[in-house]
Amino acid sequence: MPAINPERLLGDLYKLRTFGTYKTGVHRPSLSPEDVASRQWLADRMADAGLDAQIDGIGNVLGKSLAPGRKVLAGSHIESQNQAGWLDGALGVIFALETARALREDPAAGDIGVDVVAFCDEEGHFGAFLGSRSFVGDVTEADIDAARNRTTGQSMRDALAAAGYASRPRLRIDPRRYTGYFEAHIEQGSTLESGNLKIGVVTGLVGLWNFGITAAGQQNHAGTTMMWERRDAGAALVRLFVAIDRRFTEIRAARTVWTVGNVRFEPGEPSIIPGRAEAILQFRDVDAAVAQRFEAALHELAAEANRAGPCEITIQGTRRSEPAAMDARFQQALEDAAARHAPGLSVRMPSGAGHDAQVVAREIPAAMMFVPSIGGISHHWSENTSDEDIVLGARVFTDAIASVLKSG
């Protein structure tokens, strides 16, 4: 099997970490100056590896293999959440790059190759999976016109112009070119570490559904308005949360999760009864039928709250990604490769997070592989994985891809 170069692999990962360093992690939001610099560095590294590299009109970086035979697409993303970890996304891109180099350097690899991709904005600074969705033809020019940075309010058009990408065409996938897509990632959970395991073979990725919830009441004086007179939007929203948690607990599946990630009362003063309250609710599951059941329950609970009064509750869907199953043959290839490099230390498992793989899976067969996250921590600057686990994961990843390509 093709041999990776551990020093080169780790060197690239640690170099990528210098773009937007924040404590022991990185702060590299999509299309920020640090992100743009990292994309150019990556394109240069792709070119050094003999790939035909380009950055497209939405910020995707694609390095195409010149090998004449069968190919896979592999990669992830390189932007980060705000003040977050150095491996989330970046690990998958550098694994893909190292796999491409290992195949190119192996005389026994023949004419097979790997195209390496770093999708823009998987983390959703401007929208949901905009880079990978653009690559599969699911982003319109109107979508880009409407996209705004969730933190700064900057338009995506302005950010693309500042990066120098605005006049470039957006790349589209050619499904005929690829046997499939492979993505590696840190687990972002504790299943592997707690089980003393080294490789997670992903069976499927969750769908992620977000809803905005609004309660409309009457702003009034907190000292002179009696309790029976109040139309307290904050209290109405809190009562709804309790009902949601109770109902969702009754109807959940084994791995269903839900989160109230943001709550805001207006005007938010201690002596004023809130006249309006807003929240964002998210739930996730690998089964679309479970998500549909949750959505129906959410609307039923809102209707019950409106009948009871005294405030008006409205629900609006704001983001939705569908679950995706990973290819069975690719799962087996990853499992077989793990058995060769780390016997007895792999497990099949679903992903509780969304990834670009579920978007690419709409067009070509896809696979995902996890390596352990120390302490199960991710989306935080202390996120980490040992060098030993990184190198082992890269060996398994490269072995699996080579096996798939050689088997046809």
N, C-alpha and C positions, 0 to 999 in steps of 0.2 A: 504494500500500500504506500501511497505518497507520504513522505516524511515532512512534517512541519519543522520550522526553525523557531524554537521557543524564545530565543533572545530577540529575534526580529519581531515576533508576535507581541511580546511584552513591551518591547521598545516602542512599537507603534501605539499601543494602548496608553502607555505612560506619556508619550508625546501628545496624544490627543487630549489628555487630561490637562495639559498646560493652556489650552484655549478656554479661558474663562474660569480659571482656578478659583474655587471658593472653599476655604478651609481644606478638608481632605476630599472634597467633591468638586463640582463645577456649577457655575451659573452660566448657561449657554442657551438662552431662549432662541426660538426659531427666528432666523433672519436678523438677529442682533449682530453687531460687528464681530463679536467673538465667533458666532456660528458661521458667518460668511467666511471668515478667515480659515476656520476649520474645514469648510467645504473645499476651499481651494487647495489647502494642504492635502486633503484626501484625494482630490483629483490628480494632484502631482504624484502621490504615492501609487495610485492606480497606473499612471503612465509609466512610472519606474518599473512596475510589475509587468509591463508589456501589454497593458489593456488600453483600448481606445476609450479615453475618458472625456466626459463632458458634463457640464452642469446645465440643467434645462431651465425653462421659463417659470417654474414654480420652486426651483431650488433643489430638485432631485439631482443626485450625483450618480452617474451610471458609467461603469467601466466595462466595456465589451471585450470578451475574449476573441482573439483572432484564430483560435483553433477551428479547424474545419468540421469537426465531428459533433457528437451530441454535447449539449450544454445544459447546465442548470443555472437558474438565477438564485443568488443568495445575498443576504444583507439584513438591514434593519434601519435604524435612524441614528443620528449623532447629536441632535439638539437635546437639551435637558429640560426637566422641570426647573422652576426657579429655586436656586440655592439647594441643589439636589445632588444625586450621585453621579459617579464618573463612569459607571459601567452600563447603566440602563440604556440599551440601544447600541452604544458604542462597541460593546463586546461583540455583538452579532455582525457588525460591519467589518471589524478587524478579523474576526474568524473567517468571514467570507473572503477577504483579501488574502489572508494567509493560505487558505485552501486553493485559491486561484494560483498563487505563486508555487505552492507545493506540486500541483498538477503540472504546471508549465515546466518545472525543474525535473520531473520524474520521467526518465526515458521510457519507462514501462507504461506511462499513462496514455501513450498514443496520441490520438487526435481529439480527445475530450477536453472540455474547458468549463470555466465558471465565469459568468457575468456577475459583477459586484454592484450592488445598489445601496445607496443611503437615501431613504425617503425623507422628504421635508415635512416637518410638523406632525409627526406621529403624536407628540405630546399635546397637541391641540391648542397651541397659543393663539392661532388664528381660526381654527376649525377642527373638525374631526377627521383625522387621517387624510389630510388634504393631499399630501404628496403621493401616497399609494393609490388613493382614489383617482387622482389625476392620471396616474400611470395606467389605470384600467378604464379610463374614459368616463369617470363618474363625477367630474368637476367641470362645470360650465364657466364661461367667462363671467357670467352674472354672479356665480358663487364667489369668484375671486373679487369682483367689485364689492360684494357685500361683506367680505371677511374683514374683521377688525381684531387687533391684538386685545386679548381679554384683560391685560394688565394696563397697557398704556393707551389703548384706544386707537393706535396708529392703524391706518388702512393697510391691507396686504399689498395693494397696488403701490403705495408709497414705499413700503419696505422692500419690495422686489426691485423698484427703481433705484433705491439707495444701494442695493446689493449689486446692481449692474445686470440683473437678470431679466428686466422687463421686456426687452425686445427679442428675447430668445423663444423659440418654439417649445412647447411642452411635449415631452417624449411619451409615446404610447407603447404598451407591451405588444409584442408579436408572439402569440401563444405557440405558433409553429416552431419557434426557435428553441423552446425549452422543454426538457423532460419534466421539470417541475421547479418549485421554489423551496429553499431551505432557509430557516432563520434560527439563530441561536440567541439565547437571552439568559440573564440571571433569573433565578426563580421568582424573586420578589416575595418570598414567603419562607416558611421554616420546614416544609415537608421533607426536603432532602437532608438538611442538616440534622434535624431531630431523628431521622431514621438512619443516620450514618451512611447515606447514599451519595452518589456522585453525579448521576445523570438522570434527568427527567425526560422521558419520551412523551411529548404532549399528544393527547388524544383529541382534544378539541378546545376551542377558545370561546369564552363567554360572549354573549350579547350584552350590550351596555345600553340601558334606557334611562334618560334623564327627563325630569319633569319640573317645570316651574309651578309653584303653588302660591296663590295669592288669597289673602283674606282681606275683605274690605269692610270696615266698620265706621265708627264715628270718633274722631279726635275730640278729646274733652279734658276738663280739669280733673286731675287725679285725687284732689281733696274734697271737692264739692259735689261730685257725681256719685250718687249712691250705686251700690253694686247691682241692684235690680234695674237700674236705668242704663247701664253701660252696654255699648256695642264695641267691646274690646277686641280688636283684630288680633292682637298678640295672643290673648287667651284662647281665642278660637283656633288659631294655628296650632298652639300647644296641645289642645284637646284632640285635634285631628292627628297629630303625631302619635299620641298615645293609642288612638284607635288603629292607626296604620300599623304600628309595631305589633299590636295584639293580633290583628287579622293576618298580617304577613307571616307571623310565627306559626299560625294555624295551617297555612297553605304552602309553606316553603318546601322546596326539595332539599336534598342532602347538602348541596353546596350553594344554595341561593344566599345572596347577601344584599343588604340595603343600607343606605347611608343618607342622612340629612346633612349635606356638606356645607350649607350656607343658610343663615337665617338673618333677616333684617327687619326691624320694626321702625315705623315712621310715626313721629319724628325721632324716636329713640331717646327720650328724656325721662328722668325719674318721676317728674310731676305731671306728665302728660299721658293720658290713655292713648295707646297707639290707634291711629285711624286706619292704618294699612300695615300689613305684615306680609313678607315674601320669604320663600324658601326654595331651595333646590333639593329634590329627592332623586336618588339614583338607585336602581337595582340591577343585579347581574345574575345571569344563569347561562349554562351551556345549552339549555333546552328552550327553544323559542316558545313552546307551548306554556312553559312555566312563566315566562315573561309576560305572555298575553294574559295569563290568569292573574298576575299581579296588577297589570294595567286595568283590567276589568274591576278588580277589587278596589283599586285606588279611586276610580270614578264612582263606584257604589258608595264608598265612604264619604266622598265629597257631596254626593246627592243627599245622603243621610244628614250630614252636617248642615246643609242648606235648609232642609226641612225643619231641623231643630232650631236654627237661627242662633243668635240674632245677626250674625255676619254672613256675607256672601263669599263662598269659596269658589275659586276658578282654578282649573288645571290646564296647563299647556305643555305639550311635548316639545322638548328643545333639542334633543339629540338622540339618535338611535343607531346602533350597529348590531347586525345580526350575528348569532353564533355561527361557528364554522367547524366542521369536522376535519381533522388532518388525515392525509392519505394513508391507507392501511399498509401499503407496500413500503412507503417511506418510514413509517413507524417501525416496521420490522427491520429495515436496514439500520436505523439508529440503534435499535435494541441489540442487533447482532454485532454492530461495531462496539457498543458498550461492553458486551460480553467478552470481546477480544482484548479490550484495554482495561476494563475494570469489572472482572467477573463477579456477578451477584450484587452489583452496586448500582443497578438502574431500576427504575420503576416507571410504569405508565401512569400518567396523571393528566387531569384537565388543567387549563390555565384559567386562573381567576381574573387575569388582566386581559385587556384588549391589545392586539398587536397588528402590525401591517400584514402578517401572514393571513389573517382572516379576510382581508380585502383582496390580496393577490389570489387567494383560493377560489375566488369567483371565476378566474380565467384559466388557471392551471393547477394541477395537484400541488399541495403544499405540506410542509412538515415544520415542526418546531422542536427544539431541544433546550432543556434547562441545565444550568450548573448551579451549585448551591450559593445562596446569599447568606453571609455571616450574620447571625442573629435574626434572619428573616427580614432585614431592613432594606427598604428601597424608598425612592422619592425623598431622600434625606441625604445630607452631605456625608454622613457616616457610612453610607452604603459601601459594601466591600465584598470581595471574593478572593480567596488565597491564590497566589501565583500558581501553586501546584494544581488547584482545581481548574484554573483557567487553561493551563497547558493540557491537562487531561481532556477537558472538554473540546479543545481544538482538535486533538488527535481523533477523538470519536467522530466529531463533525466532519472532518476531512475524509476519514475512512468511509463513513456512510455515503457521502456524496460520490466518492470514487466508485464504490460498489454499485450504486444505482446507475451511474453513467456507463460503467463497463458491462453491466448486465443488460443494458438497453431498455 
